[in-house]
Amino acid sequence: MLTEQQLTHWHTFGFVTFPDLFTEDEVETIREEFEAGLAAEQAYHPDGELPLYFTGLGPSTPFLAALPEDPRFLKAAEQMWGNDVVAMGSSGQRFTKSNTYWHPDLIDGSSETKDNHVKGVKFACYMEHLESVSGALRLVPGSHKSPFHDELFAMGLKGDDSPYLKEAGLTVSDIPAYVCASKPTDVIAFNNRLWHSSWGGSSDRRQCTVVYYKNP
């Protein structure tokens, strides 16, 4: 459950953090299921390359599969978007590039979809300690709201080849942002319209997510 202060933070800045939401034992279970999820997905990668993504709803990942119904996540999502919030499941991702470009989690993520009516929240945890120079999630507070959200599209911030960053001679890390330094027991929840990125991560940075959408 979110406190009044956490809910205010969520609405104002577009995110909220949950230090030590998981126990160490739960983190170990997640690590084991991450390996199991990758192994199950490997069947679709006959070239032997390690998969970048797997769904957490398979039989080999029972803990991850149950997370969308876990009150720690579901009750918070209901406070954010209403009691009829729709769970989209859980998943695991591997990031193999050191940087993740600036973007919101919108369908297609372009200026044409800036008015996308789909509102949601992503709960994310990472399987290693992350700091500002080692791949921690970066968020632009308040960028889930228009017109600020739209202005970041208009300036050309989005993408690996961001026109704005190229022309200004800047990097992802030069954009003013809140850096979510985290450890594996921590969880970060952010609005799907919030602009986010990462900088300086390893070539095998592992993330588990649980996603909900407001019933449209």
N, CA, C and O of each residue as an XYZ file, in Angstrom:
864
protein
N       0.840     -1.202      0.000
C       0.000      0.000      0.000
C       0.871      1.246      0.000
O       1.914      1.291      0.652
N       0.432      2.247     -0.734
C       1.153      3.507     -0.784
C       0.693      4.426      0.335
O      -0.500      4.519      0.625
N       1.645      5.102      0.961
C       1.278      6.121      1.927
C       0.780      7.347      1.174
O       0.927      7.433     -0.046
N       0.194      8.291      1.893
C      -0.280      9.519      1.255
C       0.876     10.257      0.598
O       0.727     10.819     -0.486
N       2.041     10.253      1.265
C       3.219     10.923      0.712
C       3.703     10.230     -0.558
O       4.063     10.898     -1.527
N       3.715      8.899     -0.562
C       4.143      8.166     -1.753
C       3.197      8.409     -2.922
O       3.640      8.549     -4.062
N       1.905      8.461     -2.646
C       0.930      8.684     -3.712
C       1.073     10.095     -4.288
O       0.935     10.294     -5.495
N       1.347     11.067     -3.425
C       1.590     12.432     -3.888
C       2.840     12.482     -4.753
O       2.856     13.146     -5.789
N       3.881     11.785     -4.333
C       5.124     11.720     -5.089
C       4.876     11.102     -6.465
O       5.388     11.591     -7.472
N       4.095     10.033     -6.500
C       3.761      9.347     -7.752
C       3.050     10.285     -8.719
O       3.436     10.398     -9.883
N       2.012     10.957     -8.232
C       1.237     11.838     -9.106
C       2.058     13.042     -9.571
O       1.913     13.488    -10.709
N       2.915     13.566     -8.700
C       3.666     14.781     -9.011
C       4.865     14.499     -9.907
O       5.060     15.176    -10.916
N       5.666     13.504     -9.545
C       6.916     13.232    -10.243
C       6.851     12.059    -11.212
O       7.723     11.919    -12.069
N       5.823     11.208    -11.087
C       5.658     10.108    -12.031
C       6.349      8.816    -11.635
O       6.411      7.880    -12.432
N       6.868      8.751    -10.420
C       7.518      7.514     -9.981
C       7.535      7.459     -8.458
O       7.299      8.460     -7.781
N       7.816      6.283     -7.940
C       7.987      6.091     -6.502
C       8.912      4.897     -6.302
O       8.856      3.934     -7.067
N       9.756      4.952     -5.290
C      10.710      3.865     -5.030
C      10.309      3.094     -3.780
O       9.720      3.643     -2.849
N      10.649      1.790     -3.785
C      10.331      0.909     -2.667
C      11.612      0.202     -2.216
O      11.905     -0.898     -2.685
N      12.376      0.818     -1.315
C      13.610      0.179     -0.844
C      13.298     -1.123     -0.098
O      12.390     -1.180      0.731
N      14.064     -2.156     -0.411
C      13.957     -3.453      0.275
C      12.535     -4.019      0.255
O      12.066     -4.558      1.257
N      11.852     -3.897     -0.882
C      10.531     -4.499     -1.000
C      10.649     -6.022     -1.015
O       9.787     -6.724     -0.485
N      11.719     -6.527     -1.624
C      11.974     -7.963     -1.644
C      12.921     -8.348     -0.506
O      13.755     -7.550     -0.076
N      12.778     -9.572     -0.034
C      13.743    -10.116      0.913
C      14.918    -10.703      0.132
O      14.832    -10.895     -1.081
N      16.005    -10.982      0.829
C      17.166    -11.593      0.176
C      16.799    -12.964     -0.400
O      17.274    -13.337     -1.473
N      15.945    -13.717      0.323
C      15.520    -15.026     -0.172
C      14.700    -14.888     -1.455
O      14.834    -15.694     -2.375
N      13.853    -13.862     -1.508
C      13.061    -13.642     -2.722
C      13.957    -13.259     -3.899
O      13.724    -13.682     -5.031
N      14.972    -12.463     -3.622
C      15.913    -12.092     -4.685
C      16.612    -13.329     -5.225
O      16.802    -13.455     -6.435
N      16.998    -14.242     -4.340
C      17.654    -15.469     -4.784
C      16.705    -16.305     -5.648
O      17.125    -16.907     -6.636
N      15.431    -16.337     -5.268
C      14.435    -17.047     -6.072
C      14.293    -16.405     -7.448
O      14.202    -17.106     -8.455
N      14.274    -15.074     -7.493
C      14.180    -14.362     -8.764
C      15.384    -14.675     -9.640
O      15.239    -14.889    -10.843
N      16.573    -14.704     -9.042
C      17.775    -15.037     -9.817
C      17.653    -16.427    -10.432
O      17.971    -16.623    -11.605
N      17.196    -17.387     -9.641
C      17.058    -18.755    -10.131
C      16.016    -18.830    -11.253
O      16.217    -19.515    -12.256
N      14.909    -18.118    -11.067
C      13.863    -18.145    -12.093
C      14.275    -17.369    -13.336
O      13.816    -17.673    -14.437
N      15.128    -16.379    -13.171
C      15.633    -15.661    -14.345
C      16.406    -16.626    -15.240
O      16.234    -16.623    -16.459
N      17.251    -17.446    -14.637
C      18.000    -18.435    -15.402
C      17.056    -19.446    -16.044
O      17.249    -19.851    -17.190
N      16.028    -19.850    -15.288
C      15.060    -20.819    -15.821
C      14.269    -20.213    -16.975
O      13.988    -20.888    -17.965
N      13.910    -18.931    -16.843
C      13.173    -18.257    -17.902
C      13.988    -18.121    -19.167
O      13.468    -18.306    -20.267
N      15.259    -17.801    -19.023
C      16.143    -17.716    -20.187
C      16.313    -19.080    -20.847
O      16.333    -19.193    -22.072
N      16.435    -20.115    -20.015
C      16.610    -21.472    -20.551
C      15.376    -21.903    -21.348
O      15.501    -22.541    -22.392
N      14.179    -21.550    -20.850
C      12.955    -21.903    -21.559
C      12.850    -21.148    -22.885
O      12.386    -21.698    -23.884
N      13.278    -19.901    -22.885
C      13.226    -19.075    -24.100
C      14.298    -19.488    -25.103
O      14.187    -19.198    -26.294
N      15.346    -20.172    -24.610
C      16.470    -20.548    -25.460
C      16.028    -21.444    -26.619
O      16.669    -21.470    -27.670
N      14.946    -22.168    -26.424
C      14.454    -23.064    -27.484
C      14.102    -22.302    -28.758
O      14.086    -22.874    -29.848
N      13.820    -21.000    -28.612
C      13.461    -20.184    -29.772
C      14.670    -19.456    -30.349
O      14.541    -18.626    -31.249
N      15.847    -19.781    -29.816
C      17.093    -19.170    -30.288
C      18.090    -20.268    -30.649
O      19.076    -20.461    -29.938
N      17.848    -20.985    -31.740
C      18.685    -22.119    -32.111
C      20.131    -21.743    -32.407
O      20.994    -22.620    -32.460
N      20.410    -20.466    -32.600
C      21.786    -20.060    -32.880
C      22.648    -20.063    -31.630
O      23.854    -19.831    -31.701
N      22.024    -20.329    -30.477
C      22.770    -20.405    -29.229
C      22.921    -19.084    -28.511
O      23.445    -19.031    -27.399
N      22.464    -18.014    -29.143
C      22.571    -16.701    -28.508
C      21.635    -16.625    -27.307
O      20.498    -17.094    -27.368
N      22.118    -16.031    -26.213
C      21.322    -15.926    -25.001
C      20.157    -14.964    -25.241
O      20.372    -13.854    -25.728
N      18.934    -15.367    -24.909
C      17.770    -14.510    -25.162
C      17.867    -13.182    -24.415
O      18.528    -13.079    -23.382
N      17.200    -12.177    -24.956
C      17.153    -10.856    -24.331
C      15.899    -10.668    -23.491
O      15.808     -9.723    -22.707
N      14.919    -11.579    -23.657
C      13.625    -11.381    -23.000
C      12.959    -12.725    -22.748
O      13.138    -13.668    -23.519
N      12.193    -12.812    -21.671
C      11.322    -13.966    -21.467
C      10.098    -13.515    -20.675
O      10.177    -12.579    -19.880
N       8.981    -14.175    -20.892
C       7.790    -13.892    -20.109
C       7.894    -14.589    -18.763
O       8.375    -15.718    -18.670
N       7.441    -13.908    -17.728
C       7.501    -14.496    -16.393
C       6.288    -15.337    -16.062
O       6.124    -15.755    -14.916
N       5.434    -15.594    -17.042
C       4.191    -16.310    -16.794
C       4.286    -17.796    -17.109
O       3.277    -18.499    -17.066
N       5.482    -18.287    -17.427
C       5.640    -19.700    -17.757
C       5.745    -20.583    -16.530
O       5.905    -20.081    -15.418
N       5.656    -21.907    -16.718
C       5.707    -22.848    -15.597
C       7.059    -22.889    -14.892
O       7.147    -23.332    -13.747
N       8.113    -22.429    -15.565
C       9.443    -22.466    -14.950
C       9.705    -21.263    -14.047
O      10.753    -21.184    -13.406
N       8.753    -20.322    -13.995
C       8.952    -19.107    -13.191
C       7.741    -18.835    -12.307
O       7.091    -17.802    -12.473
N       7.420    -19.724    -11.377
C       6.190    -19.567    -10.573
C       6.181    -18.331     -9.677
O       5.127    -17.725     -9.484
N       7.333    -17.944     -9.125
C       7.359    -16.750     -8.268
C       7.073    -15.496     -9.094
O       6.260    -14.659     -8.702
N       7.746    -15.375    -10.237
C       7.516    -14.226    -11.106
C       6.088    -14.212    -11.635
O       5.486    -13.148    -11.780
N       5.546    -15.394    -11.923
C       4.185    -15.480    -12.448
C       3.156    -14.982    -11.442
O       2.102    -14.471    -11.821
N       3.468    -15.134    -10.154
C       2.524    -14.737     -9.105
C       2.635    -13.266     -8.724
O       1.759    -12.740     -8.038
N       3.696    -12.597     -9.156
C       3.907    -11.211     -8.732
C       2.772    -10.259     -9.113
O       2.451     -9.375     -8.318
N       2.145    -10.396    -10.295
C       1.042     -9.474    -10.613
C      -0.116     -9.537     -9.617
O      -0.895     -8.589     -9.518
N      -0.235    -10.637     -8.884
C      -1.293    -10.762     -7.885
C      -0.777    -10.505     -6.474
O      -1.547    -10.542     -5.515
N       0.520    -10.246     -6.342
C       1.110     -9.961     -5.042
C       0.572     -8.615     -4.545
O       0.684     -7.618     -5.260
N      -0.005     -8.559     -3.344
C      -0.580     -7.309     -2.831
C       0.400     -6.140     -2.806
O      -0.017     -4.986     -2.909
N       1.692     -6.420     -2.670
C       2.685     -5.342     -2.648
C       2.697     -4.575     -3.966
O       3.011     -3.385     -3.999
N       2.351     -5.266     -5.049
C       2.302     -4.640     -6.361
C       0.860     -4.256     -6.732
O       0.595     -3.118     -7.121
N      -0.049     -5.202     -6.609
C      -1.426     -4.991     -7.046
C      -2.103     -3.858     -6.292
O      -2.744     -3.009     -6.912
N      -1.975     -3.824     -4.962
C      -2.638     -2.787     -4.181
C      -2.095     -1.403     -4.522
O      -2.844     -0.428     -4.576
N      -0.780     -1.327     -4.754
C      -0.194     -0.039     -5.138
C      -0.711      0.401     -6.498
O      -1.041      1.571     -6.691
N      -0.783     -0.544     -7.455
C      -1.285     -0.227     -8.793
C      -2.740      0.212     -8.742
O      -3.144      1.107     -9.484
N      -3.532     -0.410     -7.873
C      -4.937     -0.023     -7.731
C      -5.063      1.388     -7.173
O      -5.960      2.133     -7.569
N      -4.173      1.762     -6.256
C      -4.189      3.131     -5.737
C      -3.828      4.136     -6.835
O      -4.348      5.252     -6.867
N      -2.943      3.726     -7.718
C      -2.507      4.618     -8.795
C      -3.566      4.781     -9.875
O      -3.804      5.888    -10.359
N      -4.223      3.639    -10.264
C      -5.067      3.665    -11.454
C      -6.484      3.146    -11.250
O      -7.249      3.076    -12.212
N      -6.850      2.784    -10.037
C      -8.212      2.316     -9.803
C      -8.294      0.820     -9.574
O      -7.389      0.073     -9.946
N      -9.392      0.386     -8.955
C      -9.544     -1.021     -8.581
C      -9.704     -1.954     -9.774
O      -9.560     -3.168     -9.631
N     -10.002     -1.400    -10.953
C     -10.151     -2.248    -12.136
C      -8.896     -2.249    -12.994
O      -8.962     -2.492    -14.199
N      -7.741     -1.975    -12.367
C      -6.470     -1.977    -13.077
C      -6.240     -3.345    -13.735
O      -6.629     -4.379    -13.191
N      -5.610     -3.334    -14.899
C      -5.400     -4.570    -15.657
C      -3.929     -4.985    -15.583
O      -3.052     -4.220    -15.986
N      -3.655     -6.170    -15.079
C      -2.285     -6.686    -15.005
C      -1.877     -7.248    -16.355
O      -2.619     -8.020    -16.963
N      -0.693     -6.859    -16.827
C      -0.192     -7.342    -18.115
C       0.853     -8.436    -17.938
O       1.447     -8.897    -18.913
N       1.078     -8.850    -16.690
C       2.018     -9.930    -16.447
C       3.369     -9.458    -15.957
O       3.550     -8.294    -15.602
N       4.313    -10.380    -15.944
C       5.674    -10.101    -15.509
C       6.643    -10.588    -16.578
O       6.279    -11.396    -17.432
N       7.866    -10.098    -16.530
C       8.838    -10.496    -17.546
C      10.253    -10.251    -17.049
O      10.468     -9.596    -16.029
N      11.211    -10.790    -17.790
C      12.624    -10.545    -17.519
C      13.296    -10.047    -18.783
O      13.019    -10.544    -19.874
N      14.181     -9.065    -18.643
C      14.910     -8.524    -19.783
C      16.402     -8.472    -19.486
O      16.819     -8.274    -18.345
N      17.195     -8.656    -20.536
C      18.630     -8.454    -20.455
C      19.010     -7.258    -21.325
O      18.630     -7.184    -22.494
N      19.764     -6.319    -20.743
C      20.256     -5.176    -21.501
C      21.733     -5.407    -21.791
O      22.540     -5.552    -20.873
N      22.078     -5.441    -23.069
C      23.460     -5.762    -23.440
C      24.253     -4.547    -23.894
O      25.453     -4.649    -24.150
N      23.588     -3.387    -23.998
C      24.285     -2.150    -24.346
C      24.511     -1.342    -23.076
O      23.707     -1.394    -22.146
N      25.607     -0.597    -23.042
C      25.936      0.152    -21.829
C      24.942      1.267    -21.551
O      24.746      1.652    -20.398
N      24.304      1.796    -22.614
C      23.372      2.904    -22.438
C      21.995      2.556    -23.003
O      21.882      1.816    -23.980
N      20.961      3.096    -22.382
C      19.604      3.003    -22.909
C      19.160      4.420    -23.239
O      19.194      5.296    -22.374
N      18.746      4.655    -24.476
C      18.403      6.012    -24.899
C      17.147      6.521    -24.180
O      16.372      5.742    -23.624
N      16.971      7.827    -24.204
C      15.807      8.454    -23.572
C      14.530      8.125    -24.336
O      14.482      8.240    -25.561
N      13.491      7.711    -23.599
C      12.213      7.362    -24.204
C      11.152      7.188    -23.125
O      11.486      6.943    -21.966
N       9.861      7.314    -23.494
C       8.764      6.866    -22.631
C       8.303      5.502    -23.131
O       8.611      5.128    -24.263
N       7.572      4.753    -22.311
C       7.078      3.435    -22.725
C       5.705      3.563    -23.377
O       4.702      3.097    -22.836
N       5.673      4.201    -24.545
C       4.446      4.320    -25.310
C       4.534      3.428    -26.535
O       5.627      3.122    -27.010
N       3.386      3.012    -27.045
C       3.363      2.231    -28.277
C       3.996      3.073    -29.380
O       3.547      4.185    -29.657
N       5.015      2.549    -29.992
C       5.802      3.229    -31.024
C       6.674      4.353    -30.460
O       7.723      4.662    -31.026
N       6.255      4.960    -29.359
C       7.061      5.982    -28.708
C       7.479      7.114    -29.617
O       8.661      7.454    -29.666
N       6.558      7.702    -30.328
C       6.877      8.812    -31.216
C       6.003     10.005    -30.880
O       5.085      9.904    -30.067
N       6.291     11.137    -31.510
C       5.493     12.326    -31.256
C       4.040     12.109    -31.650
O       3.143     12.757    -31.112
N       3.806     11.188    -32.598
C       2.447     10.902    -33.023
C       1.658     10.166    -31.936
O       0.428     10.158    -31.965
N       2.347      9.557    -30.993
C       1.656      8.820    -29.935
C       1.760      9.531    -28.595
O       1.480      8.937    -27.554
N       2.157     10.789    -28.613
C       2.332     11.508    -27.344
C       1.016     11.653    -26.572
O       1.023     11.814    -25.351
N      -0.116     11.595    -27.292
C      -1.420     11.693    -26.647
C      -2.025     10.319    -26.382
O      -3.225     10.204    -26.133
N      -1.202      9.287    -26.434
C      -1.657      7.924    -26.185
C      -2.459      7.866    -24.878
O      -1.996      8.317    -23.830
N      -3.654      7.309    -24.964
C      -4.533      7.297    -23.800
C      -4.217      6.167    -22.824
O      -4.746      6.150    -21.713
N      -3.364      5.226    -23.220
C      -3.058      4.092    -22.356
C      -2.162      4.552    -21.200
O      -1.038      5.005    -21.416
N      -2.669      4.431    -19.990
C      -1.942      4.868    -18.800
C      -1.565      3.656    -17.971
O      -2.397      2.780    -17.736
N      -0.325      3.596    -17.530
C       0.105      2.424    -16.799
C       1.268      2.681    -15.876
O       1.739      3.809    -15.733
N       1.725      1.602    -15.247
C       2.871      1.663    -14.344
C       3.720      0.414    -14.532
O       3.201     -0.693    -14.679
N       5.021      0.611    -14.525
C       5.956     -0.505    -14.579
C       6.719     -0.564    -13.254
O       7.344      0.414    -12.843
N       6.660     -1.721    -12.595
C       7.471     -1.980    -11.411
C       8.726     -2.710    -11.880
O       8.627     -3.738    -12.549
N       9.895     -2.194    -11.540
C      11.143     -2.782    -12.032
C      12.132     -3.023    -10.901
O      12.264     -2.213     -9.983
N      12.824     -4.157    -10.988
C      13.942     -4.433    -10.072
C      15.107     -4.946    -10.908
O      14.912     -5.498    -11.991
N      16.305     -4.761    -10.400
C      17.518     -5.127    -11.130
C      18.336     -6.117    -10.305
O      18.377     -6.040     -9.077
N      18.988     -7.051    -11.005
C      19.671     -8.149    -10.345
C      21.094     -7.835     -9.911
O      21.848     -8.740     -9.553
N      21.465     -6.570     -9.941
C      22.779     -6.160     -9.453
C      22.668     -4.765     -8.866
O      21.707     -4.041     -9.125
N      23.664     -4.399     -8.071
C      23.708     -3.047     -7.542
C      24.025     -2.083     -8.683
O      24.987     -2.287     -9.423
N      23.224     -1.046     -8.821
C      23.419     -0.089     -9.906
C      23.573      1.324     -9.352
O      22.842      1.743     -8.455
N      24.540      2.043     -9.910
C      24.776      3.435     -9.548
C      24.678      4.297    -10.802
O      24.370      3.790    -11.880
N      24.935      5.581    -10.669
C      24.759      6.512    -11.781
C      25.625      6.170    -12.987
O      25.219      6.412    -14.124
N      26.822      5.605    -12.758
C      27.736      5.299    -13.863
C      27.751      3.813    -14.209
O      28.589      3.365    -14.991
N      26.825      3.046    -13.627
C      26.815      1.601    -13.911
C      25.438      1.095    -14.315
O      25.097     -0.057    -14.044
N      24.637      1.951    -14.967
C      23.389      1.488    -15.543
C      22.134      1.705    -14.728
O      21.092      1.132    -15.046
N      22.204      2.526    -13.670
C      20.998      2.783    -12.880
C      19.944      3.492    -13.730
O      20.268      4.279    -14.618
N      18.697      3.200    -13.443
C      17.581      3.837    -14.141
C      17.608      5.344    -13.895
O      17.749      5.797    -12.759
N      17.471      6.117    -14.985
C      17.408      7.578    -14.914
C      16.003      8.016    -15.316
O      15.453      7.532    -16.305
N      15.430      8.931    -14.546
C      14.072      9.401    -14.786
C      14.050     10.919    -14.830
O      14.744     11.585    -14.061
N      13.245     11.461    -15.742
C      13.029     12.914    -15.765
C      11.746     13.176    -14.986
O      10.658     12.964    -15.522
N      11.839     13.632    -13.733
C      10.644     13.830    -12.911
C       9.636     14.771    -13.566
O      10.001     15.825    -14.087
N       8.384     14.381    -13.531
C       7.318     15.208    -14.066
C       7.124     15.102    -15.561
O       6.226     15.744    -16.106
N       7.944     14.305    -16.249
C       7.858     14.231    -17.712
C       6.720     13.343    -18.200
O       6.567     13.136    -19.404
N       5.919     12.817    -17.275
C       4.723     12.072    -17.672
C       3.569     13.017    -17.987
O       2.548     12.601    -18.535
N       3.737     14.290    -17.638
C       2.670     15.264    -17.817
C       2.941     16.161    -19.019
O       4.082     16.528    -19.301
N       1.869     16.503    -19.716
C       1.977     17.465    -20.801
C       1.769     18.870    -20.216
O       1.001     19.029    -19.268
N       2.451     19.904    -20.776
C       3.170     19.880    -22.058
C       4.635     19.423    -21.968
O       5.285     19.255    -23.000
N       5.164     19.221    -20.748
C       6.575     18.844    -20.619
C       6.874     17.578    -21.402
O       7.872     17.508    -22.118
N       6.014     16.577    -21.268
C       6.185     15.308    -21.978
C       6.314     15.536    -23.487
O       7.179     14.954    -24.141
N       5.446     16.384    -24.025
C       5.427     16.646    -25.460
C       6.653     17.448    -25.903
O       7.171     17.245    -27.001
N       7.107     18.352    -25.050
C       8.254     19.191    -25.392
C       9.527     18.361    -25.564
O      10.387     18.707    -26.373
N       9.649     17.273    -24.808
C      10.832     16.410    -24.944
C      10.813     15.676    -26.283
O      11.864     15.448    -26.882
N       9.622     15.308    -26.751
C       9.503     14.768    -28.108
C       9.911     15.829    -29.125
O      10.700     15.570    -30.033
N       9.350     17.040    -28.953
C       9.546     18.111    -29.928
C      11.013     18.515    -30.054
O      11.457     18.889    -31.139
N      11.763     18.444    -28.968
C      13.168     18.846    -29.011
C      14.058     17.762    -29.620
O      15.237     18.003    -29.879
N      13.499     16.569    -29.851
C      14.275     15.501    -30.472
C      15.126     14.710    -29.504
O      16.212     14.254    -29.861
N      14.643     14.538    -28.270
C      15.442     13.832    -27.262
C      15.460     12.324    -27.473
O      16.445     11.664    -27.141
N      14.374     11.769    -28.025
C      14.232     10.313    -28.081
C      15.182      9.667    -29.095
O      15.457     10.223    -30.158
N      15.674      8.473    -28.732
C      16.355      7.618    -29.692
C      17.859      7.513    -29.535
O      18.511      8.391    -28.969
N      18.400      6.401    -30.059
C      19.850      6.206    -30.084
C      20.538      7.326    -30.841
O      21.645      7.735    -30.491
N      19.884      7.819    -31.873
C      20.426      8.905    -32.690
C      19.689     10.204    -32.401
O      19.320     10.930    -33.325
N      19.476     10.499    -31.130
C      18.754     11.703    -30.733
C      19.295     12.944    -31.429
O      20.454     13.302    -31.221
N      18.490     13.609    -32.247
C      18.948     14.828    -32.922
C      19.398     15.895    -31.930
O      20.378     16.602    -32.163
N      18.673     16.001    -30.830
C      19.026     17.034    -29.843
C      20.394     16.778    -29.227
O      21.220     17.686    -29.143
N      20.636     15.534    -28.794
C      21.922     15.226    -28.166
C      23.072     15.402    -29.155
O      24.138     15.903    -28.796
N      22.848     14.984    -30.410
C      23.895     15.122    -31.426
C      24.239     16.587    -31.673
O      25.407     16.976    -31.670
N      23.205     17.388    -31.887
C      23.436     18.793    -32.217
C      24.022     19.566    -31.048
O      24.805     20.496    -31.241
N      23.639     19.178    -29.822
C      24.127     19.882    -28.637
C      25.464     19.343    -28.138
O      26.089     19.934    -27.257
N      25.907     18.202    -28.715
C      27.159     17.600    -28.260
C      27.058     17.025    -26.861
O      28.016     17.070    -26.089
N      25.887     16.481    -26.537
C      25.636     15.939    -25.204
C      25.476     14.424    -25.254
O      25.322     13.843    -26.329
N      25.512     13.796    -24.097
C      25.263     12.364    -23.982
C      24.009     12.151    -23.144
O      23.457     13.095    -22.578
N      23.567     10.895    -23.072
C      22.402     10.540    -22.266
C      22.542     11.060    -20.834
O      21.578     11.561    -20.256
N      23.733     10.941    -20.271
C      23.945     11.309    -18.872
C      23.957     12.809    -18.626
O      23.942     13.243    -17.474
N      23.984     13.609    -19.688
C      24.003     15.063    -19.514
C      22.617     15.664    -19.305
O      22.495     16.826    -18.917
N      21.580     14.884    -19.560
C      20.219     15.388    -19.365
C      19.885     15.368    -17.872
O      20.059     14.338    -17.220
N      19.411     16.479    -17.323
C      19.058     16.518    -15.895
C      18.040     15.438    -15.558
O      16.993     15.345    -16.198
N      18.344     14.627    -14.558
C      17.476     13.496    -14.253
C      17.675     13.045    -12.809
O      18.661     13.389    -12.158
N      16.714     12.270    -12.332
C      16.835     11.603    -11.037
C      17.407     10.213    -11.298
O      16.839      9.444    -12.073
N      18.527      9.889    -10.655
C      19.174      8.592    -10.835
C      18.733      7.653     -9.721
O      18.958      7.927     -8.542
N      18.102      6.539    -10.103
C      17.587      5.574     -9.134
C      18.647      4.527     -8.794
O      18.542      3.372     -9.207
N      19.653      4.932     -8.050
C      20.627      3.947     -7.575
C      19.863      2.881     -6.787
O      19.025      3.205     -5.945
N      20.156      1.613     -7.064
C      19.348      0.562     -6.449
C      20.163     -0.693     -6.198
O      21.229     -0.902     -6.776
N      19.624     -1.521     -5.315
C      20.164     -2.854     -5.059
C      19.086     -3.866     -5.385
O      17.928     -3.479     -5.546
N      19.415     -5.157     -5.491
C      18.441     -6.146     -5.967
C      17.153     -6.245     -5.150
O      16.130     -6.675     -5.683
N      17.174     -5.863     -3.887
C      15.957     -5.946     -3.072
C      15.012     -4.770     -3.301
O      13.879     -4.783     -2.820
N      15.472     -3.748     -4.036
C      14.678     -2.540     -4.256
C      13.787     -2.677     -5.490
O      14.096     -3.427     -6.416
N      12.678     -1.941     -5.484
C      11.775     -1.885     -6.628
C      11.473     -0.425     -6.938
O      11.289      0.390     -6.034
N      11.424     -0.108     -8.225
C      11.107      1.245     -8.693
C       9.851      1.159     -9.535
O       9.774      0.338    -10.449
N       8.869      1.990     -9.245
C       7.634      2.039    -10.033
C       7.573      3.368    -10.763
O       7.741      4.423    -10.152
N       7.328      3.321    -12.091
C       7.255      4.572    -12.829
C       6.149      4.551    -13.885
O       5.831      3.509    -14.459
N       5.581      5.717    -14.119
C       4.525      5.922    -15.104
C       5.046      5.582    -16.494
O       6.182      5.922    -16.826
N       4.230      4.914    -17.315
C       4.713      4.515    -18.638
C       4.960      5.712    -19.565
O       5.622      5.567    -20.593
N       4.439      6.885    -19.216
C       4.682      8.084    -20.004
C       5.943      8.825    -19.542
O       6.362      9.783    -20.191
N       6.540      8.402    -18.450
C       7.715      9.083    -17.903
C       8.945      8.806    -18.768
O       9.203      7.653    -19.115
N       9.703      9.836    -19.118
C      10.931      9.661    -19.895
C      12.009      9.045    -19.006
O      12.225      9.481    -17.875
N      12.690      8.010    -19.545
C      13.695      7.320    -18.761
C      14.825      6.800    -19.656
O      14.676      6.707    -20.875
N      15.958      6.464    -19.028
C      17.134      5.975    -19.747
C      18.077      5.331    -18.738
O      17.735      5.185    -17.564
N      19.261      4.949    -19.197
C      20.325      4.474    -18.300
C      21.670      4.791    -18.937
O      21.752      5.090    -20.128
N      22.722      4.721    -18.126
C      24.048      5.107    -18.606
C      25.130      4.235    -17.954
O      25.153      4.073    -16.734
N      26.021      3.680    -18.777
C      27.208      3.003    -18.254
C      26.992      1.616    -17.699
O      27.785      1.165    -16.873
N      25.948      0.919    -18.119
C      25.666     -0.401    -17.573
C      26.541     -1.492    -18.161
O      27.265     -1.268    -19.132
N      26.468     -2.669    -17.567
C      27.229     -3.820    -18.044
C      26.593     -4.384    -19.305
O      25.526     -3.934    -19.723
N      27.248     -5.366    -19.908
C      26.728     -5.997    -21.121
C      25.740     -7.116    -20.809
O      25.299     -7.817    -21.719
N      25.387     -7.295    -19.538
C      24.398     -8.300    -19.152
C      23.647     -7.794    -17.919
O      23.686     -8.401    -16.848
N      22.966     -6.669    -18.103
C      22.222     -6.047    -17.011
C      20.813     -6.632    -17.002
O      20.118     -6.589    -18.017
N      20.389     -7.178    -15.865
C      19.161     -7.950    -15.809
C      18.068     -7.233    -15.025
O      18.295     -6.739    -13.920
N      16.889     -7.187    -15.614
C      15.758     -6.474    -15.040
C      14.530     -7.370    -15.042
O      14.273     -8.069    -16.022
N      13.774     -7.354    -13.959
C      12.478     -8.017    -13.900
C      11.402     -6.953    -13.724
O      11.580     -6.001    -12.964
N      10.289     -7.117    -14.426
C       9.237     -6.107    -14.380
C       7.856     -6.723    -14.188
O       7.602     -7.867    -14.566
N       6.977     -5.932    -13.590
C       5.557     -6.237    -13.495
C       4.829     -4.999    -13.995
O       5.100     -3.894    -13.525
N       3.910     -5.165    -14.941
C       3.252     -4.038    -15.586
C       1.742     -4.105    -15.414
O       1.132     -5.167    -15.536
N       1.149     -2.942    -15.127
C      -0.310     -2.807    -15.057
C      -0.726     -1.620    -15.918
O       0.036     -0.672    -16.105
N      -1.964     -1.692    -16.444
C      -2.549     -0.565    -17.165
C      -3.890     -0.201    -16.550
O      -4.623     -1.056    -16.054
N      -4.186      1.080    -16.596
C      -5.514      1.559    -16.196
C      -6.523      1.021    -17.196
O      -6.273      1.044    -18.401
N      -7.654      0.539    -16.713
C      -8.686      0.039    -17.598
C      -9.184      1.184    -18.483
O      -9.752      2.146    -17.967
N      -8.984      1.104    -19.803
C      -9.357      2.225    -20.678
C     -10.855      2.367    -20.854
O     -11.311      3.265    -21.562
